[in-house]
Amino acid sequence: MDLKTDLKTYLGEKKALVEAFIIGYFEEPIAPGILHESMKYSLLAGGKRIRPVLCLTAYETCGGNGQDIMPQAAAIELIHTYSLIHDDLPAMDDDDLRRGKPTNHVIYGEAMAILAGDGLLTEAFRMFSNNDKVAPAMLLQAINELSAAAGLFGMVAGQAMDIISEGKAHDKKTLEFIHRNKTAALLKASVRLGGILYNADKAKMDSLTGYGEAIGLAFQIVDDILDVTGTTEELGKPQGSDENKNKMTYPAMYGVERSKAMAKEQIDRALQSVELFGPKALWFKEIANYLLKRSN
């Protein structure tokens, strides 16, 4: 690892590797062609690929070569993209813009958008399960981890609570449930998966878990803040959309300044969690500090 490389370069290089793998994976035509096109439209629409980058960073921080788990890292992005397609649907958040572009259902219709999300989610696990460079036992454990974080014990549960809580009186317990599950669970899993696939020892897994929990919650708090303070150009969607839908968010509950302080508390916790790795934790620390800067 070149300690002189700045974070922008590091993220750019990792993102390029992930995207090259995804493009190659979906190069062969899939019938019907409109389904293939719809999946690729959202999958290649941009984004920082932070979840696969966190997975690769964890694996390399433990001592591995990230190229060895590229199918697993990329599979996380397929799951994330499926969730965005479904979140944007009229029956869910009803958004017309995602990353500055028309959302999937606006271009391909609701039925094809649903099927594109279904296809990405299902294919993600086929992609994830194929890797002869990782011991089968580690792959099985990682699949268990990922399915829990993406489903009933993570993202799906958080999204369900988010929907049924719209327009209701804000309460701290519900707010934390939504944020820890809808967004933080998959981010935390992305970090832990790198350790699991490497077969890291308990001390390293505890370190990665602490970092993942903190960075996951901080990520969503910062997103809540940016929905209030950011611009449409920065967000890739209309500013203030959370407030317009009366969603439970940290700024709505605590105000912007207190939310910023809470994000910093989580970032500080994340930084402390990876001290075990010493200099090898450089990129974890850089990512955490970058996230904090976004909220200021």
The 8 nearest C-alpha neighbors of each residue, nearest first, counted from 0:
[[1, 2, 279, 4, 3, 59, 281, 60],
 [2, 0, 3, 4, 5, 9, 281, 282],
 [1, 3, 4, 0, 281, 5, 278, 282],
 [4, 2, 1, 5, 0, 6, 9, 8],
 [3, 5, 2, 1, 8, 9, 6, 7],
 [6, 4, 8, 7, 3, 9, 2, 10],
 [5, 7, 9, 8, 10, 285, 4, 282],
 [8, 6, 10, 9, 5, 11, 4, 12],
 [7, 9, 11, 6, 5, 10, 12, 4],
 [8, 10, 6, 12, 11, 7, 5, 13],
 [11, 9, 13, 7, 12, 8, 14, 6],
 [10, 12, 8, 14, 9, 13, 7, 15],
 [11, 13, 15, 9, 14, 10, 8, 16],
 [14, 12, 16, 10, 15, 11, 52, 9],
 [13, 15, 11, 17, 16, 12, 48, 10],
 [16, 14, 18, 12, 13, 17, 19, 11],
 [17, 15, 13, 19, 14, 18, 20, 12],
 [18, 16, 14, 20, 15, 19, 73, 21],
 [17, 19, 21, 15, 20, 16, 22, 14],
 [20, 18, 16, 22, 17, 21, 15, 23],
 [19, 21, 23, 17, 18, 22, 24, 16],
 [22, 20, 24, 18, 23, 19, 25, 17],
 [23, 21, 19, 25, 24, 20, 26, 18],
 [24, 22, 26, 20, 21, 25, 19, 27],
 [23, 25, 21, 22, 26, 20, 27, 19],
 [26, 24, 22, 23, 27, 21, 28, 39],
 [27, 25, 23, 24, 22, 28, 21, 29],
 [26, 28, 25, 29, 24, 23, 35, 22],
 [29, 27, 26, 30, 32, 35, 25, 31],
 [28, 30, 35, 32, 31, 27, 34, 25],
 [31, 29, 32, 28, 35, 34, 33, 36],
 [30, 32, 33, 34, 29, 35, 28, 36],
 [31, 33, 30, 35, 34, 29, 36, 28],
 [32, 34, 36, 35, 31, 37, 30, 111],
 [35, 33, 37, 36, 32, 31, 115, 38],
 [36, 34, 32, 38, 33, 37, 29, 39],
 [35, 37, 33, 39, 34, 38, 40, 32],
 [36, 38, 34, 40, 35, 39, 33, 115],
 [39, 37, 115, 35, 40, 36, 41, 42],
 [38, 40, 42, 36, 41, 37, 43, 35],
 [41, 39, 37, 38, 42, 43, 36, 44],
 [42, 40, 44, 39, 43, 38, 103, 80],
 [41, 43, 39, 40, 44, 80, 38, 77],
 [42, 44, 41, 45, 39, 40, 18, 22],
 [45, 43, 41, 42, 40, 46, 98, 100],
 [46, 44, 43, 47, 98, 42, 41, 48],
 [45, 47, 48, 44, 98, 49, 43, 14],
 [46, 48, 49, 14, 45, 10, 11, 50],
 [49, 47, 50, 46, 51, 14, 52, 76],
 [48, 50, 52, 47, 51, 53, 46, 14],
 [49, 51, 53, 52, 48, 189, 186, 54],
 [52, 50, 72, 54, 53, 49, 48, 73],
 [51, 53, 49, 55, 50, 54, 56, 13],
 [52, 54, 56, 50, 51, 190, 55, 49],
 [55, 53, 193, 189, 190, 51, 57, 52],
 [54, 56, 65, 52, 58, 57, 53, 59],
 [57, 55, 53, 59, 54, 58, 60, 52],
 [58, 56, 193, 60, 54, 55, 59, 190],
 [57, 59, 193, 55, 61, 63, 56, 60],
 [60, 58, 63, 62, 56, 61, 57, 64],
 [59, 61, 57, 62, 58, 279, 56, 280],
 [60, 62, 59, 58, 63, 57, 194, 199],
 [63, 61, 59, 60, 58, 64, 197, 57],
 [64, 62, 59, 58, 61, 65, 197, 60],
 [65, 63, 66, 59, 67, 62, 58, 68],
 [66, 64, 55, 67, 68, 59, 63, 58],
 [67, 65, 69, 68, 64, 55, 16, 70],
 [66, 68, 65, 64, 69, 132, 63, 133],
 [69, 67, 71, 66, 70, 65, 72, 55],
 [68, 70, 72, 66, 71, 67, 73, 65],
 [71, 69, 73, 68, 72, 127, 126, 74],
 [70, 72, 127, 74, 68, 69, 73, 75],
 [71, 73, 51, 69, 74, 75, 70, 54],
 [72, 74, 76, 70, 75, 71, 17, 51],
 [73, 75, 123, 77, 71, 76, 72, 127],
 [76, 74, 78, 73, 77, 72, 51, 79],
 [77, 75, 79, 73, 74, 78, 80, 51],
 [76, 78, 74, 80, 75, 119, 79, 123],
 [79, 77, 120, 81, 75, 76, 80, 82],
 [78, 80, 76, 82, 77, 81, 75, 83],
 [81, 79, 83, 77, 82, 78, 42, 76],
 [80, 82, 116, 78, 84, 83, 79, 119],
 [81, 83, 79, 85, 80, 84, 86, 78],
 [82, 84, 86, 80, 85, 81, 87, 79],
 [85, 83, 81, 87, 82, 86, 116, 103],
 [84, 86, 82, 88, 87, 83, 81, 113],
 [87, 85, 83, 91, 84, 88, 92, 82],
 [86, 88, 94, 93, 92, 85, 84, 83],
 [87, 89, 93, 91, 85, 90, 86, 92],
 [93, 90, 88, 91, 92, 87, 94, 109],
 [91, 89, 88, 93, 92, 87, 86, 85],
 [90, 92, 88, 89, 86, 93, 87, 162],
 [93, 91, 87, 86, 94, 88, 89, 90],
 [89, 94, 92, 88, 87, 91, 90, 95],
 [95, 93, 87, 96, 92, 88, 102, 89],
 [94, 96, 102, 101, 105, 93, 97, 87],
 [97, 95, 101, 102, 236, 100, 94, 99],
 [96, 98, 99, 100, 102, 235, 236, 101],
 [99, 97, 235, 100, 236, 96, 45, 234],
 [98, 100, 235, 97, 96, 236, 101, 232],
 [99, 101, 96, 97, 98, 102, 235, 44],
 [102, 100, 96, 95, 105, 97, 103, 106],
 [103, 101, 96, 95, 105, 97, 104, 100],
 [102, 104, 106, 105, 112, 107, 84, 41],
 [103, 105, 108, 109, 112, 107, 106, 102],
 [104, 106, 102, 103, 108, 107, 101, 95],
 [107, 105, 104, 103, 108, 101, 102, 37],
 [108, 106, 104, 111, 105, 103, 112, 37],
 [109, 107, 104, 111, 110, 105, 106, 112],
 [108, 110, 104, 112, 111, 113, 107, 88],
 [109, 111, 113, 112, 108, 114, 104, 107],
 [110, 112, 114, 113, 109, 108, 107, 115],
 [113, 111, 115, 109, 104, 114, 110, 103],
 [114, 112, 116, 110, 111, 115, 109, 117],
 [113, 115, 117, 111, 116, 112, 118, 110],
 [116, 114, 112, 118, 38, 117, 113, 111],
 [117, 115, 81, 119, 113, 114, 118, 84],
 [116, 118, 114, 120, 115, 119, 121, 113],
 [119, 117, 115, 121, 116, 120, 122, 114],
 [120, 118, 122, 116, 77, 121, 117, 81],
 [119, 121, 78, 123, 117, 118, 122, 81],
 [120, 122, 118, 123, 119, 124, 117, 125],
 [123, 121, 125, 119, 124, 120, 118, 126],
 [124, 122, 74, 126, 120, 121, 125, 77],
 [123, 125, 127, 126, 122, 121, 128, 74],
 [126, 124, 122, 128, 127, 123, 129, 121],
 [125, 127, 123, 124, 128, 129, 70, 74],
 [126, 128, 71, 124, 125, 129, 74, 70],
 [127, 129, 125, 126, 124, 130, 138, 142],
 [130, 128, 127, 126, 125, 131, 70, 71],
 [129, 131, 132, 133, 128, 70, 127, 68],
 [130, 132, 133, 129, 134, 135, 67, 128],
 [133, 131, 130, 67, 134, 68, 135, 129],
 [134, 132, 131, 130, 135, 138, 196, 137],
 [133, 135, 137, 136, 138, 132, 131, 196],
 [136, 134, 138, 137, 139, 133, 131, 130],
 [135, 137, 139, 134, 138, 140, 133, 141],
 [138, 136, 140, 134, 139, 135, 196, 141],
 [137, 139, 135, 141, 136, 140, 142, 134],
 [140, 138, 142, 136, 141, 137, 135, 143],
 [139, 141, 137, 143, 138, 142, 136, 144],
 [140, 142, 144, 138, 143, 139, 192, 137],
 [143, 141, 145, 139, 144, 140, 146, 138],
 [142, 144, 140, 141, 146, 145, 139, 147],
 [145, 143, 141, 142, 147, 146, 140, 148],
 [144, 146, 142, 148, 147, 143, 149, 141],
 [147, 145, 149, 143, 148, 144, 150, 142],
 [146, 148, 152, 150, 144, 145, 149, 153],
 [149, 147, 153, 145, 184, 185, 146, 150],
 [150, 148, 154, 146, 153, 147, 145, 185],
 [151, 149, 155, 147, 153, 152, 154, 148],
 [150, 152, 156, 155, 153, 147, 154, 149],
 [153, 151, 147, 150, 148, 156, 154, 180],
 [154, 152, 180, 148, 184, 150, 149, 156],
 [153, 155, 181, 149, 180, 157, 156, 150],
 [154, 156, 150, 158, 157, 151, 153, 159],
 [157, 155, 159, 151, 154, 158, 153, 152],
 [158, 156, 181, 177, 180, 154, 160, 155],
 [157, 159, 161, 155, 181, 160, 156, 154],
 [158, 160, 156, 162, 161, 157, 155, 163],
 [161, 159, 157, 163, 162, 158, 164, 177],
 [162, 160, 158, 164, 159, 163, 177, 157],
 [163, 161, 159, 160, 164, 165, 158, 91],
 [162, 164, 160, 165, 161, 159, 167, 166],
 [163, 165, 161, 162, 167, 160, 166, 246],
 [166, 164, 246, 167, 162, 163, 245, 161],
 [165, 167, 245, 164, 246, 168, 244, 247],
 [168, 166, 164, 165, 169, 245, 163, 246],
 [167, 169, 170, 166, 164, 247, 165, 245],
 [170, 168, 247, 167, 252, 171, 174, 173],
 [169, 171, 173, 172, 174, 168, 252, 247],
 [170, 172, 174, 173, 175, 169, 252, 176],
 [171, 173, 175, 174, 170, 176, 177, 169],
 [172, 174, 176, 175, 171, 170, 177, 169],
 [175, 173, 171, 177, 176, 172, 247, 170],
 [174, 176, 178, 172, 177, 173, 179, 171],
 [177, 175, 173, 179, 174, 178, 180, 172],
 [178, 176, 157, 174, 180, 175, 181, 179],
 [177, 179, 175, 180, 181, 176, 182, 183],
 [180, 178, 183, 176, 177, 175, 184, 216],
 [179, 181, 153, 157, 184, 154, 178, 177],
 [180, 182, 157, 154, 158, 178, 177, 179],
 [183, 181, 180, 184, 178, 185, 179, 219],
 [182, 184, 215, 179, 186, 216, 185, 180],
 [185, 183, 180, 187, 148, 153, 186, 182],
 [184, 186, 188, 148, 187, 183, 189, 149],
 [187, 185, 189, 183, 215, 188, 184, 50],
 [186, 188, 211, 184, 212, 190, 185, 189],
 [187, 189, 185, 191, 190, 186, 192, 184],
 [190, 188, 54, 186, 192, 187, 191, 50],
 [191, 189, 54, 188, 187, 53, 192, 211],
 [190, 192, 188, 194, 193, 189, 207, 208],
 [193, 191, 195, 189, 194, 190, 188, 141],
 [194, 192, 58, 54, 57, 196, 191, 195],
 [193, 195, 197, 199, 191, 192, 196, 58],
 [194, 196, 198, 192, 197, 193, 199, 191],
 [195, 197, 193, 198, 137, 194, 192, 138],
 [196, 198, 194, 195, 199, 58, 193, 63],
 [199, 197, 195, 196, 194, 200, 137, 193],
 [200, 198, 194, 197, 203, 195, 204, 201],
 [199, 201, 203, 202, 204, 198, 194, 205],
 [202, 200, 204, 203, 205, 199, 206, 198],
 [203, 201, 205, 204, 200, 206, 199, 275],
 [202, 204, 206, 205, 201, 200, 199, 207],
 [203, 205, 201, 207, 206, 202, 208, 194],
 [204, 206, 208, 202, 203, 207, 201, 209],
 [207, 205, 203, 272, 209, 204, 208, 273],
 [206, 208, 204, 210, 209, 205, 191, 211],
 [209, 207, 205, 211, 210, 206, 204, 191],
 [210, 208, 206, 212, 272, 207, 211, 205],
 [209, 211, 269, 207, 213, 272, 208, 212],
 [210, 212, 187, 208, 214, 213, 209, 190],
 [213, 211, 187, 215, 209, 210, 214, 208],
 [212, 214, 265, 269, 210, 215, 216, 211],
 [213, 215, 217, 211, 216, 212, 218, 210],
 [216, 214, 183, 186, 218, 212, 213, 217],
 [215, 217, 183, 218, 219, 213, 214, 179],
 [218, 216, 262, 214, 220, 219, 215, 265],
 [217, 219, 215, 221, 216, 220, 214, 222],
 [218, 220, 222, 221, 216, 217, 223, 182],
 [219, 221, 223, 217, 222, 218, 262, 249],
 [222, 220, 224, 218, 223, 219, 294, 217],
 [221, 223, 219, 225, 224, 220, 226, 218],
 [224, 222, 220, 226, 221, 225, 248, 219],
 [225, 223, 221, 227, 222, 226, 228, 250],
 [226, 224, 229, 228, 222, 227, 223, 221],
 [225, 227, 223, 239, 224, 238, 229, 228],
 [226, 228, 225, 224, 239, 229, 238, 223],
 [227, 229, 225, 226, 224, 230, 238, 239],
 [230, 228, 225, 226, 227, 233, 238, 234],
 [231, 229, 233, 232, 238, 234, 228, 237],
 [230, 232, 237, 238, 234, 236, 233, 235],
 [231, 233, 230, 235, 234, 99, 236, 229],
 [234, 232, 230, 231, 235, 229, 236, 225],
 [233, 235, 231, 236, 232, 230, 229, 98],
 [234, 236, 98, 99, 232, 231, 97, 233],
 [235, 237, 96, 234, 231, 97, 99, 238],
 [238, 236, 231, 240, 239, 235, 234, 96],
 [239, 237, 231, 226, 240, 230, 236, 229],
 [238, 240, 226, 242, 241, 227, 243, 237],
 [239, 241, 243, 242, 238, 237, 244, 226],
 [242, 240, 244, 246, 243, 239, 245, 226],
 [241, 243, 245, 239, 244, 240, 246, 251],
 [242, 244, 240, 245, 241, 239, 246, 238],
 [243, 245, 241, 242, 246, 240, 165, 166],
 [246, 244, 242, 166, 243, 165, 241, 247],
 [247, 245, 165, 241, 244, 248, 242, 166],
 [246, 248, 174, 169, 251, 245, 165, 249],
 [249, 247, 251, 250, 223, 246, 252, 174],
 [248, 250, 252, 251, 253, 258, 220, 223],
 [251, 249, 254, 255, 253, 252, 248, 258],
 [250, 252, 248, 249, 254, 253, 247, 242],
 [253, 251, 249, 250, 254, 248, 169, 247],
 [252, 254, 250, 249, 257, 251, 258, 255],
 [253, 255, 250, 257, 256, 251, 258, 252],
 [256, 254, 250, 258, 257, 259, 224, 253],
 [257, 255, 259, 258, 254, 260, 253, 250],
 [256, 258, 260, 259, 255, 254, 253, 261],
 [259, 257, 261, 255, 256, 260, 250, 249],
 [260, 258, 262, 256, 257, 261, 255, 263],
 [259, 261, 257, 263, 258, 262, 264, 256],
 [262, 260, 258, 264, 263, 259, 257, 265],
 [261, 263, 217, 259, 265, 264, 260, 220],
 [262, 264, 266, 260, 261, 265, 267, 259],
 [265, 263, 261, 267, 262, 266, 260, 268],
 [264, 266, 213, 268, 262, 263, 267, 217],
 [265, 267, 269, 263, 268, 264, 287, 270],
 [268, 266, 270, 264, 265, 269, 263, 271],
 [267, 269, 265, 271, 266, 270, 272, 213],
 [268, 270, 210, 266, 272, 213, 267, 271],
 [271, 269, 267, 268, 272, 273, 284, 266],
 [270, 272, 268, 269, 274, 273, 267, 210],
 [271, 273, 269, 206, 210, 209, 270, 274],
 [272, 274, 275, 206, 271, 276, 270, 280],
 [275, 273, 276, 277, 271, 272, 270, 280],
 [274, 276, 273, 277, 206, 272, 203, 202],
 [275, 277, 274, 280, 279, 273, 278, 60],
 [276, 278, 274, 279, 275, 280, 273, 281],
 [279, 277, 280, 281, 276, 274, 2, 282],
 [278, 280, 277, 276, 281, 60, 282, 61],
 [279, 281, 283, 278, 276, 282, 277, 273],
 [282, 280, 284, 279, 283, 278, 285, 2],
 [281, 283, 285, 284, 280, 286, 56, 6],
 [284, 282, 286, 280, 285, 281, 287, 56],
 [283, 285, 287, 281, 282, 286, 270, 288],
 [284, 286, 282, 288, 287, 283, 289, 281],
 [285, 287, 289, 283, 284, 288, 282, 290],
 [288, 286, 284, 290, 289, 285, 266, 283],
 [287, 289, 291, 285, 290, 286, 284, 292],
 [290, 288, 286, 292, 291, 287, 285, 293],
 [289, 291, 287, 293, 288, 292, 286, 218],
 [290, 292, 288, 293, 289, 294, 263, 287],
 [291, 293, 289, 294, 295, 290, 288, 287],
 [292, 294, 290, 291, 295, 289, 221, 225],
 [293, 295, 292, 221, 291, 224, 259, 225],
 [294, 292, 293, 291, 259, 224, 221, 225]]
